[in-house]
């Protein structure tokens, strides 16, 4: 059976990630798609990088914090659906200040001698991924994975990375969430906006938007969702690693 898993924002919660990955069997048909924001705010960014790098079935959609890391490290994106430039030869020795994320967010517990591993994993990433459900309750429905969301009516491939990694509310006064009037046809699977439980937005009897950031780093839980059978794996946070709720 094909298993396409989507994984909500990790934010440095390596202990919870390890438990979650143990529940996801690796096989020829397995894909694990991280929705971004891998490292910042939580206690163990190196642990997150090691766990994800060790599995060849893990793919990455960049979050807002990864976008900042790409710019700081010179890994300039070549396009919203393309790969980034590889690290310069001899790169390394980055400290916590070098690896600040969006809004200057500090990366905790950085070992400069191992900091290159945090960036090496980003070489797997893109700003959006597309696919189509091949079986199960969503069979035949196209899906799109991004970190934050989309601008309804605008193709993601023509949308600036800043929007794909940051958008939350739209409209003249930014009072309406982008997914509230979204009707598809693609099912957009996203993180970034925190919910106590996964956010499911339906239109015309179809699931069209699915938010999976369940605030692990703030004491919530880490959530993975399998497309083929509409099932979840959930690991409660060991503690509230970050006290103040932010992006």
C-alpha positions in Angstrom: 0.0 0.0 0.0 1.2 3.5 -0.8 1.6 5.6 2.3 1.9 9.4 1.8 2.4 11.1 5.2 2.3 14.8 5.9 4.0 16.0 9.0 3.2 19.2 10.8 5.7 21.8 12.1 8.4 20.2 14.2 10.2 23.3 15.6 13.1 21.4 17.1 11.0 18.8 19.0 13.3 15.9 18.2 12.1 13.6 21.0 8.5 13.8 19.8 9.6 13.4 16.2 11.6 10.2 17.0 8.5 8.7 18.6 6.3 9.7 15.6 8.7 8.3 13.0 8.9 5.0 14.9 5.1 4.6 14.2 5.5 5.2 10.5 6.8 2.1 8.7 9.3 2.7 5.9 8.6 0.8 2.7 8.8 1.1 -1.1 5.6 3.1 -1.2 6.3 5.4 1.8 6.6 9.2 1.5 6.9 11.5 4.5 6.5 15.2 3.5 7.5 17.6 6.2 5.6 20.9 6.0 8.5 23.0 7.2 9.7 24.9 10.2 12.0 22.2 11.3 14.4 23.6 13.8 13.6 26.9 15.5 12.2 27.5 19.0 12.5 23.9 20.2 15.3 22.2 22.2 17.1 19.9 19.7 17.6 21.1 16.1 20.5 18.7 15.5 18.3 15.8 16.6 15.7 16.8 14.1 18.2 17.0 11.3 19.7 13.6 12.2 16.3 11.8 12.3 15.1 13.2 9.0 18.4 12.8 7.2 18.5 9.1 8.2 15.4 8.4 6.2 15.4 8.4 2.4 11.6 8.7 2.3 11.5 12.1 3.8 10.8 15.2 1.6 10.7 18.8 2.7 8.5 21.8 1.9 10.3 25.0 3.1 8.8 27.0 5.9 9.3 30.7 6.8 12.3 29.9 9.0 13.9 27.8 6.3 13.4 30.7 3.8 15.5 32.9 6.1 18.2 30.2 6.5 18.4 29.8 2.8 19.1 33.5 2.4 21.6 33.7 5.2 23.6 30.7 4.0 23.6 31.7 0.3 21.5 28.7 -0.7 19.5 30.9 -3.1 16.2 29.3 -4.3 16.0 28.8 -8.1 12.2 28.8 -8.1 9.1 27.9 -6.1 9.0 24.3 -7.3 12.8 23.9 -7.9 15.8 22.9 -5.9 18.0 25.4 -4.1 21.7 25.9 -4.8 24.0 23.6 -2.9 26.1 24.9 -0.1 29.4 26.5 -1.0 32.4 24.2 -0.7 34.0 24.6 2.7 30.8 26.0 4.3 30.4 25.4 8.0 31.1 26.7 11.5 27.8 28.6 11.8 26.8 29.7 15.3 23.4 30.4 16.7 23.5 34.0 15.5 24.3 32.9 11.9 21.3 30.6 12.0 18.6 32.9 13.3 15.2 32.3 11.7 12.3 34.4 10.7 12.0 37.6 12.8 15.4 36.9 14.3 14.3 33.8 16.1 17.2 32.2 17.9 18.1 28.6 17.0 18.7 26.9 20.4 21.5 24.5 21.3 23.5 24.9 18.1 26.9 23.2 17.9 29.0 25.2 15.3 31.0 22.1 14.5 27.9 20.3 13.4 25.9 23.2 12.1 26.4 22.2 8.5 24.1 19.2 9.0 21.2 21.5 9.6 21.7 23.2 6.2 22.6 20.0 4.3 19.1 18.6 4.9 17.6 21.8 3.3 19.1 20.7 -0.1 16.1 18.3 -0.3 13.6 21.1 -0.1 11.2 22.9 -2.4 8.5 25.5 -1.8 5.6 23.3 -3.0 4.9 19.7 -3.9 2.0 18.4 -6.0 0.5 15.0 -6.3 -2.8 13.0 -6.7 -4.4 10.5 -4.3 -4.2 7.1 -5.9 -6.4 5.2 -3.5 -8.6 5.6 -0.5 -11.3 8.2 0.3 -9.6 10.9 -1.7 -8.8 8.8 -4.8 -8.3 11.0 -7.9 -8.2 14.3 -6.0 -5.1 16.4 -6.6 -3.2 17.7 -3.6 -0.7 20.5 -3.0 1.7 20.7 0.0 2.9 24.2 1.1 4.1 25.5 4.4 1.7 28.4 5.0 -0.9 28.4 2.3 -1.8 29.9 -1.1 -3.4 32.9 -2.6 -6.7 31.7 -4.0 -6.8 32.0 -7.8 -3.0 32.3 -8.0 -0.8 29.4 -9.2 1.7 28.5 -6.5 4.4 28.3 -9.1 3.9 32.0 -9.9 3.5 32.9 -6.2 6.6 34.5 -4.4 8.1 32.1 -1.8 7.5 34.8 0.8 3.7 34.3 0.4 3.9 30.5 0.3 5.8 30.4 3.6 4.0 33.3 5.4 0.4 33.8 4.2 -2.3 33.4 6.8 -4.9 36.1 6.4 -5.8 37.8 3.1 -8.0 40.5 1.8 -7.7 44.3 2.1 -7.8 44.3 5.9 -6.2 40.8 6.4 -9.2 39.6 8.5 -10.0 36.5 6.5 -8.0 33.3 6.5 -6.9 32.3 3.0 -8.7 28.9 3.2 -12.1 30.1 4.5 -13.5 30.7 1.0 -11.2 28.3 -0.9 -13.1 25.7 -2.9 -10.3 23.6 -4.5 -10.0 21.8 -6.8 -6.7 20.8 -5.1 -6.5 19.8 -1.5 -4.0 22.2 0.1 -2.1 20.6 3.0 -0.3 23.1 5.1 1.3 24.0 8.5 2.3 27.4 9.9 -1.1 28.4 11.5 -1.5 26.6 14.8 -4.6 24.7 15.8 -5.4 22.5 18.8 -6.5 19.8 16.4 -5.9 19.5 12.6 -8.0 22.0 10.7 -10.2 20.5 8.0 -11.9 22.9 5.5 -14.5 21.4 3.2 -16.2 22.7 0.1 -18.8 20.9 -2.0 -18.4 17.8 0.1 -14.7 17.6 -0.4 -11.7 18.2 1.9 -10.0 21.2 0.3 -7.6 22.5 3.0 -6.0 20.6 5.8 -3.8 22.3 8.5 -1.5 20.1 10.5 0.5 22.4 12.8 -0.9 21.4 16.2 1.6 23.4 18.2 4.0 20.8 19.5 6.6 23.3 20.5 4.0 25.2 22.6 2.9 22.1 24.5 0.4 20.8 22.0 1.3 17.7 19.9 3.1 16.7 16.8 0.8 15.4 14.1 1.3 13.3 11.0 -1.6 12.5 8.6 -1.8 9.7 6.0 -3.6 10.6 2.8 -4.6 7.1 1.7 -6.8 6.3 4.7 -7.3 9.7 6.3 -5.7 8.5 9.5 -3.5 10.4 12.0 -0.5 9.6 14.2 -0.2 12.0 17.1 2.5 12.4 19.8 1.8 14.8 22.7 4.5 17.3 23.5 6.8 16.3 26.4 6.6 19.9 27.6 5.9 23.4 26.4 9.3 24.1 24.9 8.4 27.7 23.9 6.1 29.7 26.0 4.9 32.4 23.7 2.8 31.5 20.7 4.4 32.8 17.5 4.8 31.7 13.9 
